[in-house]
Amino acid sequence: MNRPAPISSRLPDFTWDTLEAAAAVAAAHPDGLINLSIGTPVDPVPPVIRQALADASDAPGYPLTAGTPALRAAIADWVARVCGAGVDGLGVLPTIGSKELVAWLPTLLGLGPGDVVVVPSVCYPTYEDGVRLAGATTVRTDSLTALGPDPRVRLVWVNSPGNPTGRVLPANHLRKVVDWARERGAVVASDECYLPLGWSAAAEPVSVLAPEVCGGSYDGLLAVHSLSKRSNLAGYRAGLVAGDPALVAELLKVRKHAGMIVPAPVQAAMIAALGDQEHADAQRERYRARREQLLAAFTGAGFTVEHSEAGLYLWMTRGEDCWATVDWLARRGILVAAGVFYGPGGAQHVRAALTESDEHIAAVAARLALP
């Protein structure tokens, strides 16, 4: 029987599975493993959010794929406040975390063989995974002029602040991307999950929905956000997308059929999270302190930290193959992500997350000081 190839055959090995050998070395350290390889929150979920989840836990009926009216209003208000967008004419939708939307966006938009999706040269692997799932073609570039008048481009991903680099794209750069895509009828999807985490006044992150970027129109634009890092809700799978109301309406139609629904208690928790800035400010300061410690520790050990002016990671190099650096750190009980995970341009870099506990962050410097 001639069966079709499984969808998984389109995908590479899961990125973090390739770190298993280094993780085993790091775990053998006498003082244990310090895991800086993945940006998973370790701090408690704020009480105001946990209470909202508990209060909404008696939820026997099906939730709304579009989100409750209260949630949609909370999302619109938050996007207006944080992104500088106007509430009028803005489409909003809750998502099951941001990774789910990133992975399925090309498919949800109807892309397939013959279509081209542009992603940054060094970027989050799930952008390309999503293109593979749709059967489309990925082009890695940071310069759209290199593409020429290619009519096959249907989607352009931008990511600022960037993962893994922490690079912030200025408003004029984003505006050029938006103008280029609009001239060709392509969609711009902006991954802004780290937008509230800028660490340099000289490189303040700006949303694709900001007037200086979008020109007051959301046509062809989608901004993707997450509450995983801002509110420690990675375990809740709470994300959102905002932008072009026609595109958001199309996503909603397909998601209704596919059952892509945020659970009702999580929707209630999202309302509480979006409406409370105090816990987000406190969490931001925790990350700021951890960043300062790690930056001093790694630069003191001879690493060169590049970009990293925003977000939750340090993007670093020792001028050698990234796997040699991963091994050097693993022997000190420190696990980091290999730069090649994010594209060929990261072959001499590693990424370290700021999301470990204060105790472990403080221990990094002592371990890096060892020969």
N, C-alpha and C positions, 0 to 999 in steps of 0.2 A: 504494500500500500504506500503510495507516494504522498506523504504528509507534508504540509508546509513547514518551513523552518520556524522554530519557536521564536517569539519576540525577543527573548533573552539573548538570542544569537546576534542581535544587532548591537548589543551593549558590551562594553569591556568588563573585566573583572571589577567587582565593587572596590572602589578606591581604597578604603581603609583596610580591606582584607590583606593588601600587600604590605601592610605595616606589622603583620603578626610576628615575624621573626625579630624585628627591632623591639616590639612590645615585650617579647619574652626576655630579651636581654635586659631591658630596662626594669622589668618586674623582678629580676634577680638581684637588683641592687640591695645591699644590706638595709638601707633605710626606706626601701619601697619605691614604687613607681610614682613619678610626677607626670601627669598626662597633659601636655600642652598641644596635642595633635588635633584636637577637635574642640570647637567652641561650644561645648555644652554647659549650660548654667549649673552652678553648684549652690547658689544662695537660695534661701527659702522663698517660696511664693508669698507675696505680701498678703497679710491677713484680710484686707478689704476684698481681695480677689477670691481668696478661699471661701470667705463667707458668702459672697455672691454665688459661687458655684454650689455651695451646700444648700442655700436657700432655694435654688432652682433645680435641685436634684430630683424632685418628684415630677418627672417629665415623661408620662406614658405615651403621649402622642408624637406624631412626626413633626420635626421642626421645619421651618421654612428655609429652603435653599437660599433664598435671597436675604435671609436674616430678618429678625423682627424689625418692625418700624423703629423701635428704640435703638436697636443696634445700628441700623443704617444711619440714623441721625447722629449717633455717637461717632461712627466712622467719618461721616462727612464733616462734623465739627472738628475732629482731631486732625484730619487731613488739611482742613482750612487753616488750622492753628499752626501746625508743624511744617506743612509744605508751602504755605502761602497761597493755596488755591482758594478760589471762590466756591461757595457751596452751590450756587445756582448753576445748573447744567452739568453737574458732576455726577458721574455714575459710580456707585460703590457696591462692593460685594465681599462678604466674608469668605475666607478660604480655609481649607484644612491644613493650616500651616502655610508657609510660602513655598517650600520645596515641591509640594504637590502641584501647585500652579505652574511653577517654573518647568517642571518635567512634562506637563501635559499641555502647556499653552500652544505650542505649534499644532498639536492635534486638534485642540479645541477651536483653533482659528481656521482649521481646514487645510493646513499645509500638508504636502506629501511629496512624492518623487518629482523632481524637476524644479522644486522650489529651493531657494537659498535663504539661510538664516545667518546673519552676521553676529559674531560674538567677540568679546575682547581677546587679544592675543594671549593674555594670561588671565584665567578666570575660573569661577566656580564650575566644577565638572558637570553639574546637572543641566546647564544650558545645552551642552552638546548631547547629553543623554536624551533630552527632550527632542532634539532634532532627529536623533537616531530612531526614537520611538515612532516618529511621524514618517520616517522614510525620506526625509528631506536631506539637504546637503549643508554642511557647516563651512563657513569661511571665517577664519580667525584674522582679525586685523584691528588696528587702532586708528587707521586712516581710511576713511570712506572714499577718498579720491582715488585710492588704488583699485577700487572696484569698477570705476568707470560707469557707463550707462547700463549696467546689467539689469535687464527687466525682470530677472528671476528672483531678485531680492524681495522677500515678502515680510520679513521680520528682522529688526535690529535690536539686539540686547545692549543696553548700557548698564554699568554698575558703578555707582558713586555714592558713598565711599566704597572702594573696591574690595572684594575678597578674592585673593589673599593679600593684595598689595597695600590696602589702606589708602590708595590714591584717591584724591578728590578732583573731579572734573569741574572746571570753572563754568559759569553760566554761559559764556560765549561759545565754549566748545559744545555744550549740550544743545544750544540753540542751532548751531550749524548742523548737528546730527538730525535734529527735528526738521529743519528746513529741507535737508537732503532727502529724508525719508518721505516727507509730504509731497515733494516734487515727483516721486516715483510711486506713490500710493502704498508705501510700506508702513507697517506698524512699528512704533518704537516702544519697547517694553523696558522700563527702568527699574532695576532691582535696587531699592532704597532701604533695605533692611537695617542698615547701619547709619541712616541719615542723622539720628539724634546724637551720634557719638563722634563729633568732631573735636579734635584735641588742639588744633592750631587756629588762632584767630586769622592767620594769613591764608588759610585754606578752609573756609567755612563751607560745609556741604550745602548744595542747593538741589531742590527737587525739580524734576522735569515738568511738574505742574505749576511751578512758580511763574508769574507773569513774564519775567525777563527771559524765560526759556520758551514758554509755550505761546507767548504773544496774546494771552487771554483766551485762547481756544484750546480745548482738549482733544481736538480732532486727531485721530490716529495715535493717541498716547495712552499708555497704561503704566501706572506706578504700583509696584509691589512692595508691601510692607509686612513686617512680622512683629509679634509680641514676645517671641522667644527670648530675645536678649534684653529688650527694654524692661520687661516685666517678669522674667524668669518663667515663661510659660511654654518652654519647649515641649514639656510633657502634655500640655493641653492641646497642642496643634492648633494654634490660633493665628491666622494671618488675614490679610485683606488686599484687595486690589481696587484701585480708583482711577478714574480718567474718562475717556471717551464714552458717553452713555450708550452709544450704539454698539460699541465693542463689548461693553459690560453686559448689555442686554443679550448679545449673542452668546457670551460665555454662560450666562444664566440659563438660557434655553437648553444648551447642551448639558450643563451640569444637573439640571432637573431630571433629564432622562437617565443620566449616569449615576444618580444617587450621591453626588459629591456634596454632602450636607454637613455643616458644622453642627455638632450636637447641641441641643437646647441649653443644657447647663453651661457649656463652654461659651455660647453666645451671651449668656448673662454675665459670665466672668469677664468677657471682652468689654462689655459696657462699663463694668467697674474699673477695669484696667485703663481704658482709654480716658475715663473721666477723672482719674487720680494722677496728678503730676508729681506729687510728693515722693511716692515710692520710686518713680522713674529717676528723679533727680538724685535720690540717695544711692540707687544702684549705679548710676553713671559715675558718682564720686568713688565708689568702690573700684570700679574699673580704671578710673584715672590713677588712683593710688597704685594699683597693681601694675599698670603700664609703666609708671615711673620706675618702680623697682626692677621690672624685667628689662626695661631699656638700659638702665645703668648696669645691670648684671651682664647682659649679652655684649654690650659695647666694651665693657671692662674685660671681657674674655676674648676680645679681638674680632668680634662680629661687626660687619657693616650693616646697619639697618637702613633700608631704602623705603622711601615714601612713608607709609604707616602713620600719616598725619591724622587718620580717623579710623573708626572701626574697632574691632576686638582682636587684632592680630599684629604681630611684628613680622615683617617680611625681610629676611636676613640672608647674608651670604658670608662664606669664608673663602670665596674664590676657588671652590672645588666642586666636584660632582656632589649633588644634593644627597645621594645615598651615603657618601662618605661622612657628611655632616650628621645625617640621621644616626649613623652608627656611633660616631664620636660622642654624641649626646646620650644615646641609649646606654653606653657604658657608664655614664654618670647617673643613670636612672631617670633621664629626662626624655620623654617621647615627643617628637614634633612631626609635622606633616612634610613630606618630601615635595619640593617645589614643582617637580615634574607632574604631580597630580593635576596641576592647573594649566598645563600646556608645555610645549617644548621650550618656551621662553623662560620657564622656571627651573631649568635643569641644574643651575648652580645656587639655588635658593632653598630655604626652608621657611615654614610658617609656624609661628608659636602663638598660641591663644592666651588671652588674658583671663580666662574663665576658671582657673583653678582657685582653690581656697587660699586665704591669706597666709596660712601656715605653709602651704606648699610653695607659694610664690616667694616667700621669704627664704625658703630653703634652696631655691635655684641658685642664688648668688654663691652660697657656700659650696655647692657642688661644682659650679663652674670654675671656682678658684683652685680646684684640685688639679694636679698634673694629669 
